[in-house]
Amino acid sequence: MSVVSGGDAPPKVAFFNDPKVRSIAVQSALVLVVAYFAWSIFNNTVANLREANIASGFGFLESTAGFDLSFTLIPYSESSTYGRAVVVGILNTMLVAVCGIILATILGFLAGVMRLSKNWLVSKVAEVYIEVMRNVPLLIQIFIWYKVVLAALPHPRNAISLGDTFFLSNRGITIPKFIWGDGAWLIGVAFLAAIGAIWLLRRWAHARQEATGEQFPVFLSSLGLLIGLPLVAYFLAGMPLEFEIPEQGNFNLRGGVGLVPEFAALFFALSTYTAAFIGEIVRAGILAVNKGQTEALSLIHISEPTRPRR
């Protein structure tokens, strides 16, 4: 009687011919070669720095900077350290980023909606703005804002006034100065609490809509929380926040905070440049919605269906 095997066993492959073994060996050799070159470059760099008497590491951050900065959010002088200069740069970057995000979002949303307008003039103005801003290099736009736009503004004694609160001149932008008193930290805590409450509210409203189909006015409620909670904290803390409004003098502007032309040029250039891309994103997002869905949403907002009584 012959015995039938369940299946032929796979042929044995030599160790050095196994594809898995070869791939592991090649990759390991490549990692060793890259590590060797990186270590060689590091040792060579350290040796060259030692021969040139150039200090390496981060010890220089504790040395005196010896230079001044034209715009700072924290106290700084020539006797400050390099580390404090780095902190000033980080804070300035965060300031221009936050302000730029706010203005760019507003401009971009308006440009995107205008691009879809049925009015030929409005649509073309938005199209020209978006195409020009997107295709002109950012560095050139910064140069234009700094050398052409801001340099052409009048002297501070003849500064352009916006509601006697904001002033534009060839020395930059002068805005009101915040003066924080005792207990002002409660306003910041209330603002963070409002953000957390808005997040919880959005989750609750989404779950409620999934369960019952009823919509909740999330936007208006969120806006009320974002404004109402800090406002309540402001009054409970004894109104610790004051504003120093700039005033126009005979030769210069007094009071307030002056944003230097360099900051203003960077702020406006980044905002208008980024707004062009946001406008295209808004336009594409609106066009991506199916026409039937758009019409259905319009009908829902026009007439809410009657619900049967239980």
C-alpha positions as CSV (number, residue, x, y, z in Angstrom):
1,M,0.0,0.0,0.0
2,S,1.4,3.4,-1.0
3,V,1.2,6.4,1.3
4,V,0.1,9.7,-0.3
5,S,1.7,12.8,1.3
6,G,-0.5,15.8,2.1
7,G,1.6,18.2,-0.1
8,D,5.0,18.8,-1.4
9,A,7.3,20.6,1.0
10,P,8.8,23.9,-0.2
11,P,12.3,23.5,-1.6
12,K,15.1,24.4,0.7
13,V,17.0,27.6,-0.2
14,A,20.6,28.3,0.7
15,F,21.1,30.7,3.6
16,F,22.8,33.3,1.4
17,N,20.1,33.0,-1.3
18,D,17.2,33.7,1.0
19,P,15.6,37.1,-0.2
20,K,14.6,38.0,3.4
21,V,18.1,37.4,4.7
22,R,19.7,39.3,1.9
23,S,17.3,42.3,2.3
24,I,18.1,42.5,6.1
25,A,21.8,42.2,5.4
26,V,21.8,44.9,2.8
27,Q,19.8,47.3,4.9
28,S,22.0,46.7,8.0
29,A,25.1,47.4,5.9
30,L,23.6,50.6,4.6
31,V,22.7,51.7,8.1
32,L,26.3,51.0,9.3
33,V,27.7,53.0,6.3
34,V,25.5,56.0,7.0
35,A,26.3,55.9,10.7
36,Y,30.0,55.8,9.9
37,F,29.9,58.8,7.6
38,A,27.8,60.8,10.1
39,W,30.3,60.0,12.9
40,S,33.2,61.0,10.6
41,I,31.6,64.3,9.8
42,F,30.8,65.0,13.4
43,N,34.4,64.2,14.5
44,N,35.8,66.3,11.7
45,T,33.6,69.2,12.6
46,V,34.5,69.1,16.2
47,A,38.2,68.9,15.4
48,N,38.0,71.9,13.0
49,L,36.1,74.0,15.5
50,R,38.7,73.2,18.2
51,E,41.6,74.2,15.9
52,A,39.8,77.4,15.0
53,N,39.1,78.2,18.7
54,I,35.4,78.3,18.0
55,A,33.2,77.3,21.0
56,S,30.4,74.8,20.3
57,G,27.3,74.0,22.3
58,F,24.7,76.3,23.8
59,G,26.8,78.1,26.3
60,F,26.7,81.2,24.1
61,L,23.1,81.7,25.2
62,E,24.3,83.0,28.5
63,S,26.7,85.6,26.9
64,T,25.9,89.2,26.5
65,A,24.2,89.9,23.1
66,G,25.6,93.5,22.7
67,F,22.9,94.6,20.2
68,D,19.5,96.2,20.4
69,L,16.2,95.1,19.0
70,S,13.7,97.5,17.6
71,F,10.5,95.7,18.7
72,T,10.2,93.6,21.9
73,L,7.2,92.3,23.9
74,I,9.4,91.8,27.0
75,P,12.1,94.1,28.5
76,Y,15.3,93.8,26.5
77,S,18.5,95.9,26.2
78,E,22.0,95.6,24.8
79,S,23.2,94.0,28.0
80,S,20.7,91.2,27.8
81,T,21.9,87.7,26.8
82,Y,21.6,85.8,23.6
83,G,19.0,83.5,25.2
84,R,16.7,86.5,26.0
85,A,17.1,87.7,22.4
86,V,16.0,84.2,21.2
87,V,12.9,84.5,23.5
88,V,12.1,87.9,22.1
89,G,12.3,86.5,18.5
90,I,10.0,83.6,19.4
91,L,7.4,86.0,21.0
92,N,7.6,88.3,18.0
93,T,7.1,85.4,15.7
94,M,4.1,84.1,17.7
95,L,2.6,87.6,17.7
96,V,2.8,88.1,13.9
97,A,1.6,84.6,13.4
98,V,-1.6,85.0,15.5
99,C,-2.4,88.4,14.1
100,G,-1.7,87.2,10.6
101,I,-3.9,84.1,11.0
102,I,-6.9,86.2,12.1
103,L,-6.6,88.8,9.3
104,A,-5.8,86.1,6.6
105,T,-8.8,84.0,7.6
106,I,-11.1,87.0,7.3
107,L,-9.7,88.2,4.0
108,G,-9.5,84.7,2.6
109,F,-13.1,83.9,3.4
110,L,-14.3,87.2,1.8
111,A,-12.2,86.5,-1.3
112,G,-13.5,83.0,-1.7
113,V,-17.1,84.1,-1.4
114,M,-16.5,87.0,-3.8
115,R,-15.0,84.7,-6.3
116,L,-18.3,82.8,-6.5
117,S,-20.4,86.0,-6.8
118,K,-22.7,86.3,-9.9
119,N,-21.6,89.9,-10.1
120,W,-19.0,90.1,-12.9
121,L,-17.0,93.0,-11.3
122,V,-16.9,91.5,-7.8
123,S,-15.9,88.1,-9.1
124,K,-13.1,89.5,-11.3
125,V,-11.7,91.7,-8.5
126,A,-11.4,88.6,-6.3
127,E,-9.9,86.6,-9.1
128,V,-7.3,89.2,-9.9
129,Y,-6.4,89.5,-6.2
130,I,-6.0,85.8,-5.7
131,E,-4.0,85.2,-8.9
132,V,-1.7,88.1,-8.4
133,M,-1.0,87.4,-4.7
134,R,-0.5,83.7,-5.3
135,N,2.0,84.2,-8.1
136,V,4.1,87.1,-6.7
137,P,6.9,85.7,-4.4
138,L,6.4,86.5,-0.7
139,L,9.8,88.2,-0.3
140,I,8.9,90.7,-3.1
141,Q,5.5,91.4,-1.4
142,I,7.3,92.1,1.9
143,F,9.7,94.5,0.1
144,I,6.7,96.3,-1.6
145,W,4.9,96.7,1.7
146,Y,8.0,98.0,3.4
147,K,9.5,100.3,0.7
148,V,6.5,101.4,-1.3
149,V,3.4,101.3,0.9
150,L,4.6,102.1,4.4
151,A,7.4,104.5,3.3
152,A,4.8,106.6,1.5
153,L,2.7,107.1,4.6
154,P,2.8,110.6,6.3
155,H,4.9,111.7,9.2
156,P,3.6,110.8,12.7
157,R,2.4,114.4,13.2
158,N,0.1,113.9,10.1
159,A,-0.6,110.3,10.8
160,I,-3.7,108.7,9.3
161,S,-6.2,108.2,12.1
162,L,-8.7,105.4,12.3
163,G,-11.4,106.4,14.8
164,D,-8.8,108.3,16.8
165,T,-7.6,104.9,18.1
166,F,-5.3,103.5,15.5
167,F,-2.7,105.6,13.7
168,L,-0.8,104.8,10.5
169,S,2.5,106.6,9.7
170,N,5.9,106.0,8.1
171,R,7.0,104.7,11.5
172,G,4.5,101.9,11.5
173,I,1.2,101.3,13.3
174,T,0.3,102.7,16.7
175,I,-2.4,100.8,18.6
176,P,-3.9,101.0,22.1
177,K,-1.9,99.5,24.9
178,F,-3.3,97.0,27.3
179,I,-2.7,97.7,31.0
180,W,-3.2,94.6,33.1
181,G,-4.2,95.1,36.8
182,D,-4.5,92.7,39.7
183,G,-6.8,89.8,39.0
184,A,-6.5,90.1,35.3
185,W,-5.4,86.5,35.1
186,L,-9.1,85.5,35.8
187,I,-10.0,86.8,32.3
188,G,-7.5,84.4,30.8
189,V,-8.8,81.5,32.9
190,A,-12.4,82.4,31.8
191,F,-11.3,82.4,28.1
192,L,-9.8,78.9,28.4
193,A,-12.9,77.7,30.3
194,A,-15.0,79.1,27.4
195,I,-13.0,77.2,24.9
196,G,-13.5,74.0,26.9
197,A,-17.2,74.6,27.2
198,I,-17.5,75.2,23.5
199,W,-15.9,71.9,22.8
200,L,-18.2,70.1,25.1
201,L,-21.2,71.9,23.7
202,R,-20.3,70.9,20.1
203,R,-20.1,67.3,21.1
204,W,-23.4,67.4,23.0
205,A,-25.1,69.2,20.1
206,H,-23.8,66.6,17.6
207,A,-25.0,63.7,19.7
208,R,-28.4,65.4,20.2
209,Q,-28.8,65.9,16.4
210,E,-27.8,62.2,15.7
211,A,-30.4,61.0,18.2
212,T,-33.4,63.4,17.6
213,G,-32.5,65.2,14.3
214,E,-32.9,68.6,15.9
215,Q,-30.3,71.2,15.4
216,F,-28.9,73.4,18.1
217,P,-27.6,76.9,17.6
218,V,-24.0,76.0,18.2
219,F,-22.4,79.1,16.6
220,L,-24.4,81.7,18.5
221,S,-24.0,79.7,21.8
222,S,-20.3,79.4,21.3
223,L,-20.0,83.1,20.5
224,G,-21.9,83.9,23.6
225,L,-19.6,81.7,25.8
226,L,-16.5,83.1,24.2
227,I,-17.5,86.7,24.9
228,G,-19.7,86.2,27.9
229,L,-17.4,84.3,30.3
230,P,-14.4,86.6,29.9
231,L,-16.7,89.6,30.3
232,V,-18.2,88.2,33.5
233,A,-14.7,87.5,34.8
234,Y,-13.7,91.0,33.9
235,F,-16.5,92.6,36.0
236,L,-16.0,90.1,38.9
237,A,-12.3,90.9,39.1
238,G,-13.1,94.6,39.4
239,M,-12.4,95.6,35.8
240,P,-8.6,95.1,36.0
241,L,-8.0,95.8,32.3
242,E,-7.5,99.3,31.0
243,F,-6.5,100.7,27.6
244,E,-4.0,103.5,26.9
245,I,-5.2,105.2,23.8
246,P,-2.5,106.8,21.7
247,E,-2.8,110.6,21.1
248,Q,-1.5,112.6,18.2
249,G,0.9,115.3,19.4
250,N,2.6,118.2,17.6
251,F,5.7,116.2,16.6
252,N,5.0,112.6,17.5
253,L,2.4,110.1,18.8
254,R,2.1,109.7,22.6
255,G,1.0,106.6,24.4
256,G,-0.1,103.3,23.0
257,V,2.1,100.6,21.4
258,G,4.0,101.3,18.3
259,L,4.4,98.4,15.8
260,V,7.6,99.2,13.8
261,P,7.4,99.3,10.0
262,E,9.3,96.0,9.7
263,F,6.6,94.2,11.8
264,A,3.8,96.0,9.9
265,A,5.2,95.0,6.5
266,L,5.7,91.4,7.5
267,F,2.2,91.3,9.0
268,F,0.4,92.7,5.9
269,A,2.4,90.7,3.5
270,L,1.9,87.4,5.2
271,S,-1.8,88.1,5.7
272,T,-2.6,89.1,2.1
273,Y,-0.4,86.4,0.7
274,T,-1.9,83.6,2.8
275,A,-5.5,85.0,2.3
276,A,-5.2,84.2,-1.4
277,F,-4.7,80.5,-0.8
278,I,-7.4,80.5,1.9
279,G,-9.8,82.1,-0.7
280,E,-9.1,79.3,-3.2
281,I,-9.7,76.7,-0.4
282,V,-13.0,78.3,0.5
283,R,-14.1,78.5,-3.2
284,A,-13.1,74.8,-3.8
285,G,-14.9,73.7,-0.6
286,I,-18.2,75.4,-1.6
287,L,-18.0,74.1,-5.2
288,A,-17.3,70.6,-3.8
289,V,-20.8,70.4,-2.2
290,N,-23.3,68.7,-4.5
291,K,-25.9,71.0,-6.0
292,G,-28.7,68.9,-4.7
293,Q,-27.3,69.1,-1.1
294,T,-27.0,72.9,-1.5
295,E,-30.6,73.2,-2.6
296,A,-31.8,70.9,0.2
297,L,-30.0,73.0,2.8
298,S,-31.6,76.1,1.4
299,L,-35.0,74.6,1.6
300,I,-34.4,73.5,5.2
301,H,-33.4,77.1,6.2
302,I,-36.3,78.6,4.4
303,S,-39.1,76.5,5.8
304,E,-38.6,74.1,8.8
305,P,-40.9,71.0,8.4
306,T,-43.7,70.6,10.9
307,R,-43.2,67.9,13.5
308,P,-46.1,65.6,14.4
309,R,-47.4,66.0,17.9
310,R,-46.7,63.1,20.3
